[in-house]
């Protein structure tokens, strides 16, 4: 007597578009997602928006997706580039490491391997980070420069700060933007240089060109380089 095998209900699990495997480029893309990415309400789709086409291309290349890049309006009503794709498995992975829907104010500690933390941080910097510099008039020939990361989440700022301190020794201070109430994690001069060299280590190729160029010009004034 032959025993009939029961068919599994629910069908096969959907195959993901993204190869979920940690690497420098994958960690960089996760950093971009943590800053400028969005998970849809249905929990199936991911979108990424940036005013820089180079950044959107970097995002797509790092994740190995070839979906069409279109135009949309950015946060300041300016024209921006946008890419969207569906991948349930990748969304599940993002949820597992701490990136969820409506993350702006709720994002906190993320599960990023130490080996790829500064690749992740470079992506976060290209999304929500900035640098600025000036000559301090109080001191002769004193050039000040800062590296900063912005977020609306105190928990996320605290997690980044503690991880950076643990992995590099760089110290920080936190301020609040008066215009939008965002928190700003700031690193000055020596600490900023430590992080910059960690993010732009020898051989790194994936970054936003305009931010890297600004860093190169800033460090050139004080005779430093990446």
N, C-alpha and C positions, 0 to 999 in steps of 0.2 A: 504493500500500500504506500503510495507516494504522499508525502506531506507537503502541502502547498506553503510556500514562504509568503508571509504577509508583507505587503508593500508598506514602506515607511510613509507615514502621513506628512503632509506639509511640503513635499518636494525637496529638491536639493537647495543647499544654502547658496545664496548669490555669491558669485566670484567678485572679488574687489578689483578695482582699477589700480589701486596703489599697492606697490610692493612694500609691505610693512616690515621694514628691517632697518635698524639704526645704522646710520652712516653720517658723515659730516653734512652732506646735502640734505638728507632726510631730517636731521635735527634742525638745520637752518630753516627748512620749510615749516616745521612745527613751531619755531619761533615766530615766523611770519603769521601763522595761523593764530597764535596766542595774542597777537597784536591786532591784526587787520582781518582775521578770518571770521566766518559766521556759519553756524550750523542751523539749518532750517528747522522750523517747528515740527515737521514730520519726522525729524531724526534720520533722514535719508540723504540729504544733500548738503554740500559744502560750497560756500562761495568765498571768493577773495577779491578785495577791491583795493586798488592803489592808483594814485595819480601818475605813478611812474610805470611806463610800459615795460621797462627793463626789470622792474621788481615782479610784475605779474608773469613775465616770461621766466624769470628765475624760479618762481614758485611752481610753475607748470613743469619745467625741466627737472627740478629736484624731485618731484613726485611722479614723474614719468607719465603725465597725462597730456593729451593733445586736443582737449576741448577748445572750442572757439572762444577767442577773447573778444569781448564787446565793450561798449562804452556805457557809462552810467553817470549819475551825479554823486560826487563825494560828500563828505561830512560838511564841507563849507560851500556846498552848492556849485562846486567846480566840476568840470568834466574829468572823469576818472576811468580807468580800465577795470574790467571785471571778468572773472572766469568762474564758472559754476559747473559742478559735476556731482553725480550720485555715486555713493559708495558706502553701503551700510556697514561693512566690516571696518572700514577706516573710521567712520563715525564712532563705532563701538570702541575702537582702540583709543581714540581721542578722549572719550568719556572715561575710560579706564585710567588714563594718565592725568586726568583733571581738567580737560578742556571740554566744556559743556555748552548747551544753549544759553543765551542771554548771559554771557560770561563777564561782561565789562566790569561789573561791581562784585561779582561772586567768585571770580577766579582766585585761586590760592596756590597752595603747594602743588607742584607738578612732578611727575615721576620721569625725570630726565637722567639718563646715565651720566655719571661724572665725566666719562671720557668724551662726551659730546656736548657738555654743558655750554662751553663757550661758542660752539657753532650755533646752538639754540639761542644764546644771548646775542650773537651777531644778527640773527633773524629778528629777534625782539627789538634790537637797536634800529635796524633798518625800517621796522614798522613804527615803533613808538619812541624811538630814541633821538637824541640830538647832541650837538656840540656847540659851544660858543666860547669866545675868547675876547680879551680886551687888555689894553695897557692900564695898569693900576696907577693913577696919578699920585697916589699917596707915597709911592716908592719909585725911586729913579730906576729906569730900565727894568721894571717889573711887569712881565707879561703873564696874565692869568688865563688858564683855559680849563674848561669843564666838560665832562661827559655826563649825560643824564638819561634816565629812563622814566617814562610817564605811565601812570596807571590810575584808574579810579578805585582800585582795590587795595586796601591797606595790607591784607593778607598776602597778596601777590608781591607787593613791594618788600614786605618783611622776608618772604621766602627768597626772593632774588638777592637781597642784601646779605642774608646769612650764608647763602651758597657762595656768593662772590667772596665774602670774607674767608670762608672755610677753604676755598680752592685757590685763592690768590693772595690773601692777606690785605687786600685793598679796603680802605675805610671810607665811610660815606657820611652824608647828612641828608635829611629829607625836608623838603619844603612843599608848600601847597600853592598851586596856581590860583591867583585871585579871580581870574576870568571864568574858569570852568571847574574849579575846586579839585582838579586832578592832583594827585601826589606826584612829586618829582624826586626820584632817587638820584643824588648827585655825587660825583667823584671829581676831586680837584687835582690838578697837576700830577704829582707822583702817582697817586692812586689811579687817576684816569689813564696815565701812560701804561701802567701795569695791565689794566683791562684791555686797552687797545691792542697791545702786543699779544695778549691771549686770544682775542677775537680774530685778529688778522695775522695769524701765525704764518710762517714760511710755507708757501705752496698753496695757500687758500685762494680759491678762484671765484667763489660765489658770494657776491655782495652787491649793494647798490652803489654804482659808480660815483654819483654826485656826493654821497656822504663820505666815501673813502677819499675823494679828492679834497674835500673840505678838511678832513683830518690831516692829510699829507701837508697841506698848506699851513695849517695851524702848527703842526709839530716842526715844520721847516723853520719857523721864526725863532724857535729856541734850539735849533741845531739837533733836533731829534728826528727819527724816522721809524716807521713801522718795521 
